Amino acid sequence: MMKYTIEKRNGSLTWIYITEPNQKEETLTIELLECQNPGGKNALPYLWYKAGCTNKILDTYLCIHTYCKDSEGNCFGRYNPQSKRSDDGKRNVINFDWMFENTEENKQKLINEVIRLFESATGKSATQEKMERCNKYADENGLEIITEKPEGWYELLGISSPVGSVVITNRKSFKQKDYKKALLVY
């Protein structure tokens, strides 16, 4: 299991930092919240019980949020066992199989499951996927891929290129056949 560090922020908030990336070059931070049932007929634990989502009214419960950064620096809420797709597949909903009372054992169970999901992720990194899209686009459009914009070149706005790239031109004359375009990948 991957190693992690824990930072206790206040009485109910803890941050867990996974100290190494997974196979997809992602990094992960877990926000663990220790929640207290405020009581009453409008409290979430009561409403969950009334709707049949839990088998009892929880006095305390744990909520987690995950912050997964891919190799391109984009952040997503991946690897959270408390979240799942709805039956119609149109939105995320609470996975009540992972909604637990606040105990040390349950905290560790949630942390372990997040790390298990994170560790078991396989496939290409976001950077590898971006480069595949850029290479395909460059091949289809006869463009060279570059990573630094040459002096005097300009972005061609309005041209649809893969995310993480832009078509650039030297703005030279067509007549003199000096006109050039390239795909700038950043």
LUMKOLRO-367624 format. One line per 2 residues: number of its first residue (from 1); for each residue x, y, z of N, C-alpha, C, O. Coordinates in steps of 0.001 Angstrom, whole numbers, always signed. Atoms other than C-alpha are relative to their C-alpha. Layout:
NUM) X/Y/Z/X/Y/Z/X/Y/Z/X/Y/Z ~ ...
END
This chain:
1) +840/-1188/+0/+0/+0/+0/+879/+1243/+0/+1918/+1294/+659 ~ -742/-1253/+95/+1179/+3494/-849/+34/+710/+1352/-880/+591/+2169
3) -154/-752/-1239/+2436/+5685/+1941/-752/+1325/-106/-999/+1834/-1200 ~ +714/-1273/-31/+612/+8827/+3034/+341/+729/+1283/+821/+141/+2252
5) -161/-821/-1199/+853/+11682/+5496/-1360/+570/+372/-2242/+738/-471 ~ +1267/-515/-515/-1916/+13058/+7665/+226/+1378/+608/+1173/+1591/+1365
7) -36/-1338/-581/-2543/+16707/+8508/-1366/+287/+615/-2356/+465/-95 ~ +1236/-309/-733/-5182/+17343/+11163/-156/+1514/+10/+696/+2221/+547
9) +192/-1446/+101/-6621/+20812/+10478/-718/+561/+1215/-265/+1541/+1807 ~ +744/-430/-1186/-9184/+21198/+13250/-737/-1224/+535/-428/-2347/+136
11) +670/+1140/-608/-11539/+19023/+15270/-701/-934/-962/-863/-2115/-655 ~ +781/+861/+882/-13451/+17726/+12251/+576/-169/-1399/-4/-894/-2208
13) -564/+46/+1345/-11200/+18150/+9199/+1413/-568/+27/+2259/-138/+813 ~ -1325/+607/+136/-8224/+16003/+8218/+325/-108/-1485/-530/-475/-2291
15) -492/+170/+1365/-6159/+16049/+5013/+947/-1188/-16/+1800/-1316/+862 ~ -890/+1144/+190/-4465/+12857/+3823/+664/+166/-1357/-18/+256/-2377
17) -766/-196/+1226/-1715/+13259/+1224/+703/-1304/-375/+1535/-1804/+382 ~ -692/+1185/+502/-654/+10223/-816/+1352/+500/-503/+1410/+1441/-1294
19) -1328/-568/+227/+3113/+10664/-1090/+662/-397/-1314/+1758/+78/-1611 ~ -587/+372/+1285/+3727/+9039/-4482/-1097/-102/-1060/-2251/-388/-741
21) +1009/+97/+1060/+1986/+9074/-7859/-327/-1452/-329/+435/-2366/-14 ~ +350/+1344/+455/+156/+6090/-9286/+575/-248/-1393/+1337/+571/-1907
23) -533/+395/+1302/+899/+4316/-12593/-371/+1005/-1084/+351/+1126/-2074 ~ +453/-979/+986/-1029/+7025/-14503/+593/+1388/+248/+176/+2365/-374
25) -673/-1248/-350/+1210/+9746/-12996/-952/+1002/+661/-778/+2212/+514 ~ +933/-843/-724/-1676/+11092/-10888/+460/+130/+1452/+1146/-746/+1977
27) -229/-175/-1431/-1369/+12490/-7373/-1368/+124/+670/-2358/+451/+16 ~ +1297/+31/-670/-4082/+12319/-4722/+72/+581/+1398/+1015/+335/+2150
29) +211/-524/-1344/-5250/+14207/-1648/-1418/-367/+412/-2350/-274/-387 ~ +1311/+359/-532/-8137/+13063/+546/-361/+1004/+1091/+445/+1302/+1973
31) +542/-866/-1054/-10252/+15443/+2616/-1005/-848/+780/-1995/-1316/+219 ~ +867/+813/-854/-11868/+13588/+5533/-711/+913/+992/-75/+1629/+1766
33) +805/-822/-898/-14707/+15284/+7386/-742/-892/+983/-1383/-1867/+592 ~ +729/+706/-1048/-16083/+14028/+10684/-1267/+806/+280/-1198/+1934/+768
35) +1268/-737/-67/-19773/+14984/+10721/-843/-476/+1181/-796/-1643/+1572 ~ +892/+250/-1138/-22265/+15176/+13588/-1432/+240/-450/-1721/+1244/-1102
37) +1416/-178/+300/-26000/+14687/+13181/-529/+1136/+880/-470/+1037/+2105 ~ +511/-1109/-803/-27557/+18017/+14257/-1375/-296/+601/-1859/+453/+1450
39) +1324/+375/-502/-30875/+16268/+14922/-1114/+686/-772/-887/+1647/-1507 ~ +1159/-587/+660/-34335/+17034/+13669/-394/-757/-1259/+346/-1602/-1764
41) +580/+694/+1152/-36492/+15913/+10771/+602/+447/-1337/+337/-176/-2365 ~ -622/-463/+1238/-34463/+17893/+8196/+1488/-331/-82/+2149/+22/-1059
43) -1411/+376/-11/-31036/+16512/+9142/+233/-1108/-1030/-604/-1993/-1209 ~ -307/+1005/+1024/-29352/+14464/+6419/-104/-1430/+524/-722/-2258/-146
45) +106/+1392/-461/-28992/+11300/+8567/-1444/-471/+154/-1750/-1632/-120 ~ +1406/+372/-118/-32729/+11349/+9275/-609/-221/-1389/-1323/-1198/-1612
47) +544/+114/+1355/-33595/+11926/+5608/+534/-1239/-716/-201/-1890/-1458 ~ -564/+1220/+595/-31215/+9134/+4516/-725/-1233/+531/-1071/-2138/-228
49) +697/+1137/-620/-32860/+6741/+6976/-1433/-88/-517/-1901/-1164/-889 ~ +1394/-41/+448/-36374/+7820/+5991/-133/-482/-1450/-1126/-1123/-1795
51) +14/+403/+1407/-35536/+7234/+2288/+474/-1443/-192/+452/-1963/-1307 ~ -456/+1383/+93/-34176/+3762/+3093/+1450/-156/-442/+1878/-1251/-805
53) -1405/+52/+416/-30577/+4634/+2263/+900/-586/+1082/+1915/-1208/+770 ~ -753/+569/-1120/-29284/+3672/+5733/-975/-803/+861/-2184/-571/+838
55) +870/+846/-821/-30575/+1068/+8181/-264/+580/+1394/-990/-12/+2192 ~ +257/-698/-1255/-30498/+3510/+11115/+359/+1468/-173/+1023/+1842/-1140
57) -362/-1417/+25/-30214/+7217/+11850/+1400/+119/+598/+1628/-231/+1756 ~ -1388/-120/-446/-26508/+7947/+12095/+169/+1200/+923/-259/+2305/+591
59) -315/-1107/-913/-25400/+10042/+15091/+1216/+773/-501/+1289/+1995/-372 ~ -1193/-585/+612/-22044/+10667/+13406/+209/-709/-1329/-296/-1811/-1540
61) -326/+645/+1272/-20763/+9948/+9912/+1240/+655/-586/+1632/+1755/-198 ~ -1217/-467/+654/-17703/+10366/+7729/-301/+355/-1442/-1011/-375/-2133
63) +99/-394/+1408/-17568/+12227/+4430/+1414/+230/-517/+2254/+810/+171 ~ -1300/-260/+609/-14607/+12259/+2092/-189/+668/-1348/-1188/+469/-2039
65) -122/-590/+1328/-13688/+14307/-926/+1406/-341/-470/+2357/-288/+309 ~ -1307/+332/+544/-10846/+13286/-3209/+386/+1039/-1042/-452/+1524/-1804
67) -545/-973/+937/-8643/+15626/-5205/+1143/-672/-751/+2267/-756/-255 ~ -966/+720/+820/-6837/+13765/-7964/+496/+932/-1100/-290/+1418/-1913
69) -602/-811/+1059/-4430/+15754/-10142/+646/-928/-1008/+1448/-1792/-655 ~ -617/+819/+1035/-3532/+14198/-13462/+1344/+599/-402/+1750/+1631/+134
71) -1345/-434/+389/-156/+14593/-15188/+1/+1351/-707/+1063/+1940/-909 ~ +116/-1315/+622/-1440/+17754/-16892/-415/+1078/+1005/-570/+2243/+638
73) +364/-961/-1035/-2400/+19405/-13583/-1492/+224/+164/-1900/+1084/+944 ~ +1450/-103/-140/-6167/+18978/-13998/-440/-759/+1238/+99/-1826/+1534
75) +442/+603/-1253/-8025/+18151/-10776/-1403/-583/-150/-2301/+64/-690 ~ +1267/+715/+78/-10874/+15618/-10517/-294/-669/+1338/+612/-859/+2149
77) +399/+706/-1215/-12814/+13888/-7732/-4/-1506/-209/-1017/-2157/+46 ~ -95/+1438/+291/-11644/+10393/-8677/+317/-812/+1251/+794/-285/+2256
79) -376/+995/-1018/-11232/+7281/-6502/-713/+199/+1334/-164/-128/+2386 ~ +781/-208/-1216/-13938/+8218/-3988/-1065/-1095/+85/-2014/-1085/-699
81) +997/+1079/-89/-15863/+5106/-2882/-1372/+488/+467/-2359/-229/+302 ~ +1295/-534/-443/-18616/+7321/-1396/-802/+611/-1143/-1916/+1090/-933
83) +672/-569/+1157/-19540/+8487/-4885/-123/-1063/-1085/+814/-1821/-1335 ~ +207/+930/+1110/-21034/+6446/-7722/-961/+633/-996/-1619/+1628/-692
85) +934/-478/+1011/-23006/+6973/-10917/-1407/-442/+377/-1599/-1528/+923 ~ +1403/+340/-250/-26790/+7031/-10582/-414/-1151/-914/+285/-1466/-1877
87) +475/+1123/+808/-28795/+4143/-12007/-201/+389/-1465/+8/-430/-2360 ~ +182/-436/+1388/-29581/+6215/-15107/+1302/+492/-628/+1331/+829/-1811
89) -1319/-378/+505/-25870/+7129/-15444/+171/+1476/-302/+1143/+1859/-953 ~ -41/-1418/+359/-26570/+10853/-15654/+658/+895/+1044/+947/+2056/+755
91) -565/-852/-1051/-25105/+12091/-12352/+667/-871/+1056/+487/-2088/+1081 ~ -591/+694/-1134/-23083/+11164/-9300/-960/+67/+1186/-1642/+1069/+1397
93) +830/+79/-1205/-24910/+10074/-6149/+845/-597/+1125/+1938/-1112/+889 ~ -695/+578/-1150/-23883/+8975/-2673/-73/-1519/-80/-1134/-2088/-335
95) -48/+1456/-101/-22776/+5355/-2432/-106/-328/+1489/+884/-264/+2218 ~ +234/+213/-1425/-24318/+4465/+924/+668/-1263/+527/+714/-1471/+1739
97) -785/+1151/-463/-22346/+1202/+1028/+1270/+470/+709/+1859/-280/+1487 ~ -1217/-551/-592/-19433/+3465/+2063/-288/+1186/+927/+619/+1956/+1240
99) +350/-1049/-964/-21307/+5852/+4390/+38/-634/+1388/-828/-1436/+1736 ~ -244/+640/-1292/-20012/+4946/+7860/-127/+979/+1153/-22/+2194/+986
101) -77/-795/-1224/-20293/+6145/+11419/+1460/+390/+246/+2380/-266/-243 ~ -1336/-513/-270/-17306/+8109/+12688/+681/-832/+1083/+471/-625/+2278
103) -881/+753/-904/-14917/+5572/+14222/+1379/-49/-647/+1512/+137/-1856 ~ -1367/+119/+538/-11161/+5156/+13837/+82/-1137/-1009/+744/-1009/-2039
105) +0/+1153/+910/-11742/+1769/+12205/-625/+375/-1346/-108/+2/-2399 ~ +662/-394/+1243/-14138/+3275/+9652/+802/+1041/-779/+795/+1036/-2010
107) -877/-950/+684/-11767/+6160/+8902/+1062/-754/-788/+1314/-458/-1956 ~ -1055/+762/+654/-9029/+3664/+8118/-546/-811/-1167/+122/-951/-2192
109) +641/+763/+1074/-11412/+1560/+6021/-189/+880/-1245/+86/+446/-2364 ~ +184/-927/+1116/-12255/+4601/+3863/+1338/+378/-641/+1473/+360/-1865
111) -1319/-365/+522/-8621/+5684/+3525/+591/-1150/-796/+1112/-941/-1891 ~ -552/+1173/+684/-7551/+2158/+2576/-678/-241/-1344/-16/-594/-2320
113) +720/+227/+1260/-10265/+1879/-81/+370/+1048/-1041/+549/+714/-2212 ~ -414/-1043/+937/-9365/+5222/-1656/+1384/-330/-554/+1607/-248/-1762
115) -1358/+321/+443/-5704/+4201/-1780/-8/-1235/-895/+728/-1280/-1880 ~ +86/+1205/+841/-6610/+764/-3198/-472/+375/-1408/+101/-78/-2399
117) +509/-430/+1302/-8631/+2395/-5991/+1055/+801/-761/+1247/+605/-1961 ~ -1037/-843/+598/-5861/+4934/-6649/+1168/-847/-504/+1645/-660/-1623
119) -1124/+870/+364/-3120/+2291/-6687/-316/-898/-1186/+556/-1174/-2010 ~ +351/+977/+1036/-5022/-35/-8996/-321/+649/-1343/-585/-59/-2315
121) +284/-679/+1261/-5611/+2615/-11674/+1096/-303/-1016/+2285/-199/-717 ~ -956/+298/+1066/-3975/+1644/-14947/-408/+756/-1255/-1518/+1279/-1354
123) +279/-674/+1266/-3771/+3119/-18393/+1010/+1090/-253/+2023/+1208/+435 ~ -893/-1070/+411/-2170/+6066/-20058/-181/+1224/+894/-1263/+1474/+1424
125) +90/-1259/-738/-1373/+9291/-18277/-722/+1024/-873/-863/+835/-2081 ~ +664/-1073/+744/-3209/+12456/-19276/+941/+598/-1040/+497/+988/-2120
127) -978/-528/+947/-6/+13659/-20954/+152/-933/-1193/+215/-473/-2333 ~ -94/+958/+1104/+300/+10460/-23002/-1234/+82/-897/-1114/+53/-2122
129) +1232/-125/+789/-3352/+10770/-24084/-2/+1291/-808/-399/+1295/-1973 ~ -64/-1284/+712/-2845/+14446/-24987/+934/-105/-1196/+598/+358/-2287
131) -966/+102/+1086/+221/+13638/-27077/-517/-897/-1129/-233/-636/-2298 ~ +600/+828/+1051/-1648/+10865/-28926/-979/+822/-832/-970/+739/-2060
133) +945/-856/+721/-4423/+13340/-29814/+741/+1031/-862/+365/+1278/-2008 ~ -757/-1014/+737/-1876/+15977/-30853/+727/-615/-1195/+739/-31/-2278
135) -691/+671/+1115/+145/+13524/-32975/-974/-343/-1120/-664/-148/-2295 ~ +1016/+333/+1003/-3012/+12343/-34744/-443/+1259/-747/-524/+1259/-1975
137) +428/-1259/+611/-4166/+15926/-35362/+1101/+544/-915/+815/+974/-2033 ~ -1118/-509/+798/-707/+16965/-36619/+156/-820/-1282/+363/-250/-2354
139) -103/+861/+1181/-544/+13958/-38987/-1116/+297/-994/-866/+418/-2193 ~ +1156/-241/+870/-4051/+14615/-40355/+52/+1368/-676/-527/+1554/-1746
141) -30/-1362/+527/-3277/+18301/-40937/+1369/+434/-517/+1580/+1608/-820 ~ -1325/-301/+541/+346/+18086/-42095/+769/+1026/+805/+1431/+1897/+240
143) -666/-965/-869/+1695/+19979/-39104/+1155/-637/+754/+1121/-1817/+1105 ~ -1097/+412/-868/+4956/+19731/-37246/-391/+347/+1432/-1032/+1370/+1674
145) +252/-287/-1417/+4697/+19515/-33450/+1232/+673/+583/+2357/+199/+424 ~ -1083/-689/-691/+6771/+22006/-31490/-447/+303/+1430/-1642/+322/+1724
147) +332/-265/-1403/+6950/+22808/-27785/+360/+1418/+449/+56/+1808/+1576 ~ -291/-1400/-303/+8248/+26395/-27913/-364/+844/-1202/-5/+514/-2332
149) +434/-857/+1101/+6738/+29186/-29976/+1186/+826/-500/+1808/+1557/+271 ~ -1092/-810/+550/+9326/+30706/-32316/-341/+1482/+44/-1511/+1863/-9
151) +201/-1445/-40/+9795/+34446/-32137/-670/+455/-1295/-279/+47/-2389 ~ +698/-536/+1164/+7415/+36286/-34453/-1155/-868/-487/-1826/-498/-1451
153) +1126/+865/+383/+4884/+33430/-34697/-1218/+380/+838/-1085/+919/+1937 ~ +1247/-403/-642/+1223/+33922/-33755/-973/-1173/+49/-936/-2069/-794
155) +1042/+1015/-125/-1658/+31762/-32578/-1099/+272/-1016/-1481/+1422/-1232 ~ +1134/-111/+912/-4392/+31097/-35124/-1262/-268/+798/-1605/-1420/+1064
157) +1214/+134/-794/-7547/+31742/-33158/-1145/-488/-884/-1203/-179/-2074 ~ +1152/+504/+730/-10742/+29991/-34177/+234/-1345/-650/-698/-1940/-1192
159) -285/+1329/+538/-8997/+26828/-35322/-70/-983/+1160/+571/-798/+2194 ~ +188/+985/-1061/-10040/+23821/-33294/+1161/-985/+4/+1353/-1744/-946
161) -1112/+937/-158/-7012/+21922/-32069/-197/-749/+1311/-989/-325/+2153 ~ +175/+761/-1244/-6668/+19300/-29331/+304/+834/+1239/+1124/+1751/+1193
163) -247/-680/-1263/-6779/+20492/-25727/+1482/-134/+339/+2060/-1214/+224 ~ -1419/-8/-340/-3282/+21460/-24634/+883/+368/-1173/+2105/+239/-1102
165) -773/-387/+1176/-2243/+22678/-28073/-690/+1162/-701/-1850/+1474/-430 ~ +563/-1074/+812/-2756/+25549/-30495/+771/+26/-1325/+1978/-216/-1357
167) -649/-148/+1299/-2048/+26020/-34207/+609/+1396/-39/-33/+2380/+326 ~ -686/-1287/+110/+499/+28770/-34804/+501/+173/-1439/+646/-796/-2184
169) -478/-316/+1353/+1737/+30521/-37966/+1075/+1076/+68/+1159/+1847/+1024 ~ -1029/-1034/+78/+4658/+32656/-39019/-500/+1255/-717/+219/+2253/-776
171) +650/-1127/+686/+2291/+35006/-40967/+809/+523/-1198/+745/+1709/-1521 ~ -747/-392/+1203/+4577/+35068/-43998/-921/-85/-1209/-2054/-554/-1100
173) +790/-75/+1225/+3327/+35490/-47530/-211/-1383/-618/+698/-2212/-652 ~ +296/+1235/+727/+1589/+32645/-49364/+732/-2/-1349/+1224/-1034/-1805
175) -577/-109/+1343/+2957/+33930/-52678/+1473/-405/-10/+1938/-1038/-958 ~ -1424/+311/-44/+6577/+33574/-51606/+255/-1389/+573/+1404/-1807/+714
177) -57/+1367/-539/+5831/+30116/-50170/+797/-73/+1304/+1397/-1099/+1626 ~ -669/-36/-1301/+7290/+31198/-46819/-971/-269/+1134/-567/-394/+2290
179) +1030/+195/-1024/+4003/+30644/-44993/+141/-1381/+638/+241/-2391/-58 ~ -122/+1277/-726/+4272/+27958/-42307/-970/-23/+1174/-1295/+1003/+1770
181) +840/+236/-1184/+2020/+26501/-39649/+619/-1156/+785/+1346/-1985/+237 ~ -469/+1091/-860/+2802/+24222/-36718/-1006/-166/+1139/-1858/+692/+1371
183) +844/+254/-1192/+1072/+22704/-33702/+870/+179/+1226/+1793/-598/+1473 ~ -727/-279/-1236/+2360/+24204/-30473/-670/-767/+1135/-1845/-549/+1432
185) +512/+799/-1122/+1927/+21742/-27588/+613/+546/+1267/+1828/+706/+1375 ~ -493/-530/-1284/+2157/+23103/-24067/-432/-877/+1122/-117/-599/+2280
END
